[in-house]
């Protein structure tokens, strides 16, 4: 079902709220199976930690063996972000890391680390490919969330996510960019308990509206 209702009363956070380098997702055993003490933390204000981040970035940039490991890639993204903060610029971070760590590489993965927690959780669980997350991170504001949820609900490919992000950065709305890929913004398939499904259909019929309108009204009240 798809529904376009009024904007929520407050905008959701669209950037990382926890400190740079802190393993909020990587240290959550419910998401990654990794205990908090096992997750590497990078402190941009600690010279030794910055040195460790530089080594991690250098290995991350030159190693393709771990490309299928989402926790490995999130750790590399955290190292990129901490190294940039510790060194003061993308150029300085690239110079410190050396190897194949270019400015473009560090910028892309730093942006992934800066994505909101709700998106990074799906990256950690393998629902959103890290390569797709890099393209989601290219846009700003609520477009990040909208593209991420559309990618999940429509099972979008990395190529589609890249195309949508490029179109949005060229001035298209998220809805327009998704439509060009055959995806409807706000469309989600729900599986409800039989009782709730029956009542939803009954209420929609009595009110003469689409079931999506009943769901949207109920959710607006819950989110408020």
Secondary structure, DSSP 8 states (H G I E B T S, - for coil): --------SS----S--S-TT--TTTT-HHHHS--GGGS----TT-HHHHHHHHHHHHHHHH--TTTT-HHHHHHHHHHHHHHHHHHSSHHHHHHHH-TT--HHHHHHHHHHHTS-HHHHHHHHTTSS-HHHHHHHTTS-THHHHHHHHHHHHTT--HHHHHHHHHHHHTT--HHHHHHTTT--TT-------HHHHHHHHHHHHHHTS-HHHHHHHHHHHHH-
